[in-house]
């Protein structure tokens, strides 16, 4: 997330300059991206839509393969970019004017788990349960160990009961099996907590927790109607 701010006037100058043939500098690019993200966030809040951010990818690392095969050739990696300040600035800019939409943030560097999870807690306003979400394990973190890290971080620092659960942003139909994998892993972790005495051995309450995370929370959060599913 860009750690800058940009007025509408500045964004207009950058846009017109670039259209006239003068490339934007890196600083101008960051400013323009910031302005667009804030503007779209305001529109999302107005319409009650949910915004999702996937942050932390370092793309196209192998220039030889990039030149030979183009982008998305499988040579992306986990980035170690500064995340907290820009994310804080963005959320605060929208929140201070009561224009903060529902947002789910997914990180790609597991070192940022606690930073992202606690940042979501800073801007919960009580209007929607779990309005800001620390999203499930994504991309390189979409595997057993990292999914457990994400669930544990949210359980320790946030409110697991309001979690909207797993996602897939893949274009492959077969990728949807990751939802089943997530459900099995979630049930295993909750079962272990029950056995350890960390969660009451109340079958009805535990069953509701699992169903909420796997279905009902998302249905309510995204405004899905049963007849449309």
N, C-alpha and C positions, 0 to 999 in steps of 0.2 A: 504494500500500500504506500503510495507516495507520501512522504513526510513534508508536504508543502501545502500552501493554500493559493487560491487563484480566484480573482474576481471575474465577473462576466466581461468587463472591459478588457482585462488581460487576455482572457480566452479568445475574445473576438479578434484582437490584434494578432495573436499567434495563428489563428485559423486563416485569417486573410493573408498574412505573411507567407504561410506555407502554400496556400493556393496560388499565390503569385509567383511561386517558384523558389523561394528561399527556405531551405530545410530548417525545421525547428531544432534548436539545441537540445541536449539531454535535459537541461533544466526546464526549458519551455515545454518539452514533451511531458515531463512529470506534472507540470502545472496544468496542462490541458487535460491530461488523464484525470487529475484530481477534480477539475471542474465538472467533467462529464460524469464521474462517479457520484459526486454530490447531487448533481441535477437529476440523475436517474434514481438515486435514493429518495429524493423528494417525491418523484412521480410514483415510485413503488409505495411509499407511505400513504399517499393520497388515495391510491386504488386498493390498498390492503393486500398488496402482493408481497411475496417473500423473495428476498435477495440472497443469493448464495455466492460466497467467495471461496475460491480454491487458491491458497497462497503458498508459495515456497518452492516452485519448480525452477530448476536451472536447465534451460533448454538448449538443444543442438550443440552439445559439447564437442563432438567429433566433427571438425570442419571438413575433413575429407569425405565422410559419409553424407554430411549435409549437402556438399557440392554435388555428390554423385546421385543421391536419392531424394534430396529435398528435406523439408521439415517433417517432423513426426516419424523419423526413421528409427526410433528406439534408442537414441543416444541422449535422452534427458536424464536428469539426476535430481537429487535433493540439494536445494540451495541453503546457504547459511546467511541469508539476508537479515538485516535488522527488521523486526516486525512490529514490536509493541508500540513504538511512538507514533508511527504512521496510522496504525489501526486505531489507536486511542484518539488521535486528532480527527480522524474521519467520523468515528461514532459520536464524538462529542459535538462536532459541527452540526450534525443532523439532530442530535438530542436536544441541544440548547434551544432550538426553535420548534421543538415538538414535531419533528419531521423524520423521526427514526423509524424505518420499517422493520418488519420481522426479518431477521438476518441469521443465516447459518454460515459459520466460518469453519473451513476445513484447512488444517495445516499439513504440510508435507515433511517438515522436520520435527521428529519426535522431541527434540530439545525444547520446542516451543509449546508443548502440551499444557504445562501449567500457566504459561503466559497467556495463551489464548483462552483457556478455561476461566481464569480469573478476570480477564478483560470482559468477557461476556457478562459476568456478574456485576460489573460496574454500571451497566446500563439497563438492567431489568427495572421496569417501571410499574409492574403490577397490572398493566392493562391486559396482557395476554400471558397465560402461564408459559414460562420458558420462551419469552419473546425473542431473546437472543440465544442461539444454540451453539455449543461447541460440537461441531459435526463429527461423524464417525470416521474411522480410519479410511484413508483415501490413497489411491495409487500405490506407492511403495509401502504404505502403512496398512494396506488392505490385506493383511495376513494375520495369523493367529496371535503372535507376540504383540504386534503393534495395536491390534484391535483390543487386546486386553489392557494395554497401556492407556488407550483412550477411555475405555469404560471405567477403569480404576481412577483415572484423573478426574473424570466427571463425577464419579461417586464420592470422591474425597473432597472436591472443591465446589461442586455444583449441586444440582438436584437431578439425580438419575431418573427419578419417577416421571419427569417431564421431558425426557429425551425422545426425539422423534425417530431415533433408530438409524438403520442402515440406508445407504443410497447406492445407486449405480449411475454413473455418467457415461457408461460405455455404450457403444453402438452395436454391441454383440448381444444377441438374444441369450446366448449361453451364459453371459455374465450375471444373469439374474439369480443363478444358484448361490451367489455370494450372500443373498438375503437369508437363505436357509442355513448357510454356514454361520452367519452372524447369530441367528436365533439359537442354534445349537450351542454356540460358544457362550452366549448370554445366559442361557439356562444352566450351563455347567458352572459358570461363575456364581450365579445366584444360589444354586444348590450347595456349592461349597461354603458360601457365607452362612447359609441356614445351618449346615452341619457344624460350623465353627461357632454358632451362637451369635453371630453378628446381625442376623436378620431373624425375626420371630418365625417359628415353624408353623405358620398359619397358611395352609394351602390356598384358601380363597384369596387372601391378600397377596401372596406371592404370584398366584395365577393372574391376578389383575395387573400386577406390576409388569409381568412379562407381556401380556396382551397389549397393555398401554404402550410400551416401548416398541413393540413389533407392529402395531397397527393403529390403535385408537388415538394416540398422541398425534401421529402424522395426519390422520384423517381430520382431526379437529384443527390442527395447526394450519393446514393448507386449505381448509374449508371444503373438503370433499364430501359429497353427498352419497349416501349408500346406494341410491338408484343409479349413480353414474359410474360405479366401480365395476 
